[in-house]
Structure formats: structure tokens, C-alpha cells
Amino acid sequence: MSQVCNITGKKRNNGRAISHSHVRTKKIQKVNLQSRKIWSVRRQSWVRCKISTKAMKSLMKIA
């Protein structure tokens, strides 16, 4: 499965790493994904999904 958050849609970010001599190389910043079970009110069951830690923090504020 791809590295995408199921709730927020966050995915990897392309950036650059700059060394001391100012040489630039490509750098991929990955999303901090966690596999969690979330209670679905609509289905009345647990749903397993990959969500980012920022989405987990937002869900904990709501619940």
C-alpha cells in the first residue's frame, strides 16, 4: 500500500538536503504513518487504516 494518510491525504514531500559545502541532493521526507483501528459510527465496527500522527492528534481532540 502507498505511503498516504487515509484521513488527511498527506503524502511524501520532495525537498533538498544541503551539505556544508552547499552541494544539494534530493531528499524525500516521508509521512509519519501509523496503522490504527478507529471506531466507525456509520459501520458500527472497528476499521483498520493508516493515518498520520497529525490526524491521530486531531482525532484525539475531537473524541
Biopython code that builds the backbone (N, CA, C, O; Angstrom):
import numpy as np
from Bio.PDB.StructureBuilder import StructureBuilder

atoms = [
    (1, "MET", "N", (0.842, -1.182, 0.000)),
    (1, "MET", "CA", (0.000, 0.000, 0.000)),
    (1, "MET", "C", (0.885, 1.242, 0.000)),
    (1, "MET", "O", (2.009, 1.206, 0.500)),
    (2, "SER", "N", (0.389, 2.321, -0.550)),
    (2, "SER", "CA", (1.189, 3.534, -0.676)),
    (2, "SER", "C", (1.311, 4.264, 0.659)),
    (2, "SER", "O", (0.575, 3.993, 1.607)),
    (3, "GLN", "N", (2.241, 5.178, 0.706)),
    (3, "GLN", "CA", (2.520, 5.951, 1.912)),
    (3, "GLN", "C", (1.659, 7.211, 1.932)),
    (3, "GLN", "O", (2.179, 8.323, 1.839)),
    (4, "VAL", "N", (0.344, 7.037, 2.054)),
    (4, "VAL", "CA", (-0.598, 8.153, 2.059)),
    (4, "VAL", "C", (-1.531, 7.992, 3.248)),
    (4, "VAL", "O", (-2.004, 6.890, 3.524)),
    (5, "CYS", "N", (-1.797, 9.079, 3.950)),
    (5, "CYS", "CA", (-2.731, 9.062, 5.073)),
    (5, "CYS", "C", (-4.150, 8.912, 4.537)),
    (5, "CYS", "O", (-4.538, 9.607, 3.598)),
    (6, "ASN", "N", (-4.930, 7.999, 5.138)),
    (6, "ASN", "CA", (-6.298, 7.755, 4.683)),
    (6, "ASN", "C", (-7.257, 8.877, 5.063)),
    (6, "ASN", "O", (-8.308, 9.020, 4.438)),
    (7, "ILE", "N", (-6.924, 9.666, 6.059)),
    (7, "ILE", "CA", (-7.836, 10.722, 6.510)),
    (7, "ILE", "C", (-7.482, 12.069, 5.886)),
    (7, "ILE", "O", (-8.337, 12.721, 5.287)),
    (8, "THR", "N", (-6.225, 12.486, 6.025)),
    (8, "THR", "CA", (-5.838, 13.815, 5.551)),
    (8, "THR", "C", (-5.324, 13.823, 4.122)),
    (8, "THR", "O", (-5.298, 14.874, 3.482)),
    (9, "GLY", "N", (-4.915, 12.667, 3.611)),
    (9, "GLY", "CA", (-4.377, 12.609, 2.252)),
    (9, "GLY", "C", (-2.933, 13.067, 2.154)),
    (9, "GLY", "O", (-2.430, 13.319, 1.060)),
    (10, "LYS", "N", (-2.258, 13.176, 3.308)),
    (10, "LYS", "CA", (-0.853, 13.592, 3.306)),
    (10, "LYS", "C", (0.002, 12.541, 2.623)),
    (10, "LYS", "O", (-0.238, 11.343, 2.769)),
    (11, "LYS", "N", (1.007, 12.996, 1.870)),
    (11, "LYS", "CA", (1.955, 12.077, 1.249)),
    (11, "LYS", "C", (3.345, 12.670, 1.328)),
    (11, "LYS", "O", (3.536, 13.741, 1.903)),
    (12, "ARG", "N", (4.317, 11.981, 0.755)),
    (12, "ARG", "CA", (5.707, 12.394, 0.911)),
    (12, "ARG", "C", (5.974, 13.769, 0.311)),
    (12, "ARG", "O", (5.243, 14.242, -0.559)),
    (13, "ASN", "N", (7.043, 14.396, 0.802)),
    (13, "ASN", "CA", (7.431, 15.723, 0.350)),
    (13, "ASN", "C", (8.821, 15.644, -0.266)),
    (13, "ASN", "O", (9.731, 15.063, 0.325)),
    (14, "ASN", "N", (8.989, 16.220, -1.440)),
    (14, "ASN", "CA", (10.296, 16.270, -2.085)),
    (14, "ASN", "C", (11.011, 17.544, -1.654)),
    (14, "ASN", "O", (10.481, 18.647, -1.789)),
    (15, "GLY", "N", (12.215, 17.373, -1.136)),
    (15, "GLY", "CA", (12.998, 18.517, -0.689)),
    (15, "GLY", "C", (14.446, 18.356, -1.096)),
    (15, "GLY", "O", (14.783, 17.493, -1.906)),
    (16, "ARG", "N", (15.288, 19.180, -0.539)),
    (16, "ARG", "CA", (16.714, 19.109, -0.837)),
    (16, "ARG", "C", (17.498, 19.121, 0.472)),
    (16, "ARG", "O", (17.167, 19.847, 1.409)),
    (17, "ALA", "N", (18.544, 18.300, 0.510)),
    (17, "ALA", "CA", (19.487, 18.307, 1.625)),
    (17, "ALA", "C", (20.698, 19.110, 1.173)),
    (17, "ALA", "O", (21.276, 18.826, 0.124)),
    (18, "ILE", "N", (21.084, 20.102, 1.952)),
    (18, "ILE", "CA", (22.201, 20.970, 1.587)),
    (18, "ILE", "C", (23.347, 20.710, 2.554)),
    (18, "ILE", "O", (23.198, 20.872, 3.765)),
    (19, "SER", "N", (24.496, 20.305, 2.010)),
    (19, "SER", "CA", (25.660, 19.988, 2.834)),
    (19, "SER", "C", (26.404, 21.270, 3.217)),
    (19, "SER", "O", (26.024, 22.373, 2.823)),
    (20, "HIS", "N", (27.468, 21.093, 3.990)),
    (20, "HIS", "CA", (28.279, 22.232, 4.424)),
    (20, "HIS", "C", (28.930, 22.938, 3.229)),
    (20, "HIS", "O", (29.092, 24.158, 3.233)),
    (21, "SER", "N", (29.301, 22.158, 2.208)),
    (21, "SER", "CA", (29.909, 22.752, 1.006)),
    (21, "SER", "C", (28.849, 23.236, 0.014)),
    (21, "SER", "O", (29.173, 23.598, -1.117)),
    (22, "HIS", "N", (27.606, 23.241, 0.433)),
    (22, "HIS", "CA", (26.453, 23.731, -0.328)),
    (22, "HIS", "C", (26.121, 22.869, -1.550)),
    (22, "HIS", "O", (25.568, 23.363, -2.533)),
    (23, "VAL", "N", (26.459, 21.582, -1.482)),
    (23, "VAL", "CA", (26.050, 20.634, -2.521)),
    (23, "VAL", "C", (24.623, 20.211, -2.210)),
    (23, "VAL", "O", (24.324, 19.809, -1.086)),
    (24, "ARG", "N", (23.747, 20.299, -3.193)),
    (24, "ARG", "CA", (22.336, 19.983, -2.991)),
    (24, "ARG", "C", (22.022, 18.604, -3.552)),
    (24, "ARG", "O", (22.350, 18.297, -4.699)),
    (25, "THR", "N", (21.385, 17.780, -2.733)),
    (25, "THR", "CA", (20.945, 16.460, -3.176)),
    (25, "THR", "C", (19.466, 16.314, -2.865)),
    (25, "THR", "O", (18.950, 16.944, -1.941)),
    (26, "LYS", "N", (18.786, 15.479, -3.644)),
    (26, "LYS", "CA", (17.358, 15.276, -3.429)),
    (26, "LYS", "C", (17.120, 14.504, -2.139)),
    (26, "LYS", "O", (17.868, 13.591, -1.790)),
    (27, "LYS", "N", (16.067, 14.889, -1.445)),
    (27, "LYS", "CA", (15.733, 14.281, -0.165)),
    (27, "LYS", "C", (14.227, 14.068, -0.124)),
    (27, "LYS", "O", (13.465, 14.961, -0.495)),
    (28, "ILE", "N", (13.799, 12.911, 0.316)),
    (28, "ILE", "CA", (12.370, 12.616, 0.428)),
    (28, "ILE", "C", (12.004, 12.610, 1.908)),
    (28, "ILE", "O", (12.588, 11.869, 2.698)),
    (29, "GLN", "N", (11.035, 13.440, 2.272)),
    (29, "GLN", "CA", (10.548, 13.483, 3.645)),
    (29, "GLN", "C", (9.260, 12.673, 3.693)),
    (29, "GLN", "O", (8.255, 13.052, 3.091)),
    (30, "LYS", "N", (9.298, 11.554, 4.413)),
    (30, "LYS", "CA", (8.148, 10.660, 4.472)),
    (30, "LYS", "C", (7.189, 11.084, 5.575)),
    (30, "LYS", "O", (7.580, 11.742, 6.539)),
    (31, "VAL", "N", (5.938, 10.698, 5.418)),
    (31, "VAL", "CA", (4.904, 10.985, 6.406)),
    (31, "VAL", "C", (5.039, 9.980, 7.547)),
    (31, "VAL", "O", (5.342, 8.810, 7.316)),
    (32, "ASN", "N", (4.816, 10.433, 8.761)),
    (32, "ASN", "CA", (4.855, 9.550, 9.925)),
    (32, "ASN", "C", (3.514, 8.830, 10.021)),
    (32, "ASN", "O", (2.587, 9.312, 10.672)),
    (33, "LEU", "N", (3.418, 7.669, 9.366)),
    (33, "LEU", "CA", (2.173, 6.909, 9.326)),
    (33, "LEU", "C", (2.159, 5.834, 10.401)),
    (33, "LEU", "O", (3.176, 5.202, 10.685)),
    (34, "GLN", "N", (0.995, 5.643, 10.987)),
    (34, "GLN", "CA", (0.781, 4.601, 11.980)),
    (34, "GLN", "C", (-0.453, 3.811, 11.571)),
    (34, "GLN", "O", (-1.421, 4.381, 11.066)),
    (35, "SER", "N", (-0.422, 2.508, 11.788)),
    (35, "SER", "CA", (-1.578, 1.662, 11.498)),
    (35, "SER", "C", (-2.421, 1.585, 12.766)),
    (35, "SER", "O", (-1.959, 1.085, 13.792)),
    (36, "ARG", "N", (-3.637, 2.071, 12.701)),
    (36, "ARG", "CA", (-4.515, 2.137, 13.872)),
    (36, "ARG", "C", (-5.913, 1.624, 13.546)),
    (36, "ARG", "O", (-6.351, 1.641, 12.396)),
    (37, "LYS", "N", (-6.604, 1.165, 14.595)),
    (37, "LYS", "CA", (-8.008, 0.802, 14.459)),
    (37, "LYS", "C", (-8.842, 1.971, 14.969)),
    (37, "LYS", "O", (-8.618, 2.479, 16.068)),
    (38, "ILE", "N", (-9.799, 2.386, 14.159)),
    (38, "ILE", "CA", (-10.659, 3.515, 14.507)),
    (38, "ILE", "C", (-12.099, 3.026, 14.516)),
    (38, "ILE", "O", (-12.507, 2.265, 13.638)),
    (39, "TRP", "N", (-12.869, 3.462, 15.507)),
    (39, "TRP", "CA", (-14.269, 3.063, 15.591)),
    (39, "TRP", "C", (-15.087, 3.868, 14.589)),
    (39, "TRP", "O", (-15.072, 5.099, 14.611)),
    (40, "SER", "N", (-15.802, 3.167, 13.710)),
    (40, "SER", "CA", (-16.651, 3.808, 12.715)),
    (40, "SER", "C", (-18.087, 3.808, 13.222)),
    (40, "SER", "O", (-18.673, 2.753, 13.463)),
    (41, "VAL", "N", (-18.644, 5.000, 13.379)),
    (41, "VAL", "CA", (-20.022, 5.121, 13.856)),
    (41, "VAL", "C", (-20.988, 4.627, 12.784)),
    (41, "VAL", "O", (-21.998, 3.995, 13.093)),
    (42, "ARG", "N", (-20.676, 4.916, 11.539)),
    (42, "ARG", "CA", (-21.545, 4.527, 10.438)),
    (42, "ARG", "C", (-21.629, 3.007, 10.284)),
    (42, "ARG", "O", (-22.712, 2.462, 10.069)),
    (43, "ARG", "N", (-20.487, 2.327, 10.395)),
    (43, "ARG", "CA", (-20.452, 0.864, 10.233)),
    (43, "ARG", "C", (-20.695, 0.116, 11.540)),
    (43, "ARG", "O", (-21.003, -1.076, 11.525)),
    (44, "GLN", "N", (-20.560, 0.803, 12.660)),
    (44, "GLN", "CA", (-20.652, 0.200, 13.985)),
    (44, "GLN", "C", (-19.623, -0.920, 14.154)),
    (44, "GLN", "O", (-19.931, -1.988, 14.683)),
    (45, "SER", "N", (-18.399, -0.658, 13.696)),
    (45, "SER", "CA", (-17.320, -1.635, 13.832)),
    (45, "SER", "C", (-15.980, -0.905, 13.787)),
    (45, "SER", "O", (-15.909, 0.292, 13.507)),
    (46, "TRP", "N", (-14.922, -1.660, 14.070)),
    (46, "TRP", "CA", (-13.575, -1.122, 14.007)),
    (46, "TRP", "C", (-13.081, -1.162, 12.573)),
    (46, "TRP", "O", (-13.324, -2.130, 11.853)),
    (47, "VAL", "N", (-12.388, -0.111, 12.158)),
    (47, "VAL", "CA", (-11.821, -0.022, 10.816)),
    (47, "VAL", "C", (-10.321, 0.199, 10.964)),
    (47, "VAL", "O", (-9.887, 1.126, 11.649)),
    (48, "ARG", "N", (-9.533, -0.657, 10.318)),
    (48, "ARG", "CA", (-8.075, -0.506, 10.374)),
    (48, "ARG", "C", (-7.629, 0.363, 9.210)),
    (48, "ARG", "O", (-7.988, 0.105, 8.062)),
    (49, "CYS", "N", (-6.844, 1.396, 9.508)),
    (49, "CYS", "CA", (-6.363, 2.275, 8.447)),
    (49, "CYS", "C", (-5.021, 2.883, 8.849)),
    (49, "CYS", "O", (-4.661, 2.924, 10.025)),
    (50, "LYS", "N", (-4.298, 3.350, 7.842)),
    (50, "LYS", "CA", (-3.024, 4.032, 8.052)),
    (50, "LYS", "C", (-3.297, 5.522, 8.142)),
    (50, "LYS", "O", (-3.803, 6.130, 7.199)),
    (51, "ILE", "N", (-2.959, 6.105, 9.283)),
    (51, "ILE", "CA", (-3.180, 7.537, 9.449)),
    (51, "ILE", "C", (-1.896, 8.187, 9.950)),
    (51, "ILE", "O", (-1.064, 7.542, 10.587)),
    (52, "SER", "N", (-1.752, 9.463, 9.653)),
    (52, "SER", "CA", (-0.584, 10.213, 10.106)),
    (52, "SER", "C", (-0.756, 10.573, 11.580)),
    (52, "SER", "O", (-1.866, 10.552, 12.112)),
    (53, "THR", "N", (0.348, 10.899, 12.223)),
    (53, "THR", "CA", (0.286, 11.244, 13.636)),
    (53, "THR", "C", (-0.453, 12.559, 13.856)),
    (53, "THR", "O", (-1.053, 12.761, 14.912)),
    (54, "LYS", "N", (-0.416, 13.453, 12.875)),
    (54, "LYS", "CA", (-1.176, 14.699, 12.987)),
    (54, "LYS", "C", (-2.678, 14.410, 12.962)),
    (54, "LYS", "O", (-3.446, 15.047, 13.683)),
    (55, "ALA", "N", (-3.096, 13.449, 12.133)),
    (55, "ALA", "CA", (-4.502, 13.056, 12.090)),
    (55, "ALA", "C", (-4.907, 12.387, 13.401)),
    (55, "ALA", "O", (-6.023, 12.587, 13.880)),
    (56, "MET", "N", (-3.999, 11.588, 13.987)),
    (56, "MET", "CA", (-4.288, 10.957, 15.276)),
    (56, "MET", "C", (-4.494, 12.014, 16.352)),
    (56, "MET", "O", (-5.388, 11.891, 17.189)),
    (57, "LYS", "N", (-3.665, 13.052, 16.327)),
    (57, "LYS", "CA", (-3.770, 14.136, 17.305)),
    (57, "LYS", "C", (-5.103, 14.865, 17.155)),
    (57, "LYS", "O", (-5.743, 15.214, 18.147)),
    (58, "SER", "N", (-5.517, 15.094, 15.903)),
    (58, "SER", "CA", (-6.790, 15.763, 15.652)),
    (58, "SER", "C", (-7.962, 14.903, 16.099)),
    (58, "SER", "O", (-8.931, 15.418, 16.658)),
    (59, "LEU", "N", (-7.883, 13.591, 15.856)),
    (59, "LEU", "CA", (-8.949, 12.685, 16.278)),
    (59, "LEU", "C", (-9.061, 12.627, 17.796)),
    (59, "LEU", "O", (-10.166, 12.537, 18.333)),
    (60, "MET", "N", (-7.928, 12.678, 18.492)),
    (60, "MET", "CA", (-7.961, 12.641, 19.952)),
    (60, "MET", "C", (-8.573, 13.916, 20.530)),
    (60, "MET", "O", (-9.192, 13.874, 21.593)),
    (61, "LYS", "N", (-8.407, 15.053, 19.840)),
    (61, "LYS", "CA", (-9.034, 16.295, 20.295)),
    (61, "LYS", "C", (-10.550, 16.228, 20.131)),
    (61, "LYS", "O", (-11.297, 16.712, 20.982)),
    (62, "ILE", "N", (-11.000, 15.623, 19.026)),
    (62, "ILE", "CA", (-12.434, 15.536, 18.753)),
    (62, "ILE", "C", (-13.112, 14.565, 19.712)),
    (62, "ILE", "O", (-14.182, 14.859, 20.244)),
    (63, "ALA", "N", (-12.491, 13.412, 19.933)),
    (63, "ALA", "CA", (-13.112, 12.352, 20.735)),
    (63, "ALA", "C", (-12.983, 12.584, 22.209)),
    (63, "ALA", "O", (-13.459, 11.774, 23.005)),
]
sb = StructureBuilder()
sb.init_structure("model")
sb.init_model(0)
sb.init_chain("A")
sb.init_seg("    ")
for serial, (resi, resn, name, xyz) in enumerate(atoms, 1):
    if name == "N":
        sb.init_residue(resn, " ", resi, " ")
    sb.init_atom(name, np.array(xyz, "f"), 0.0, 1.0, " ", f" {name:<3s}", serial, name[0])
structure = sb.get_structure()
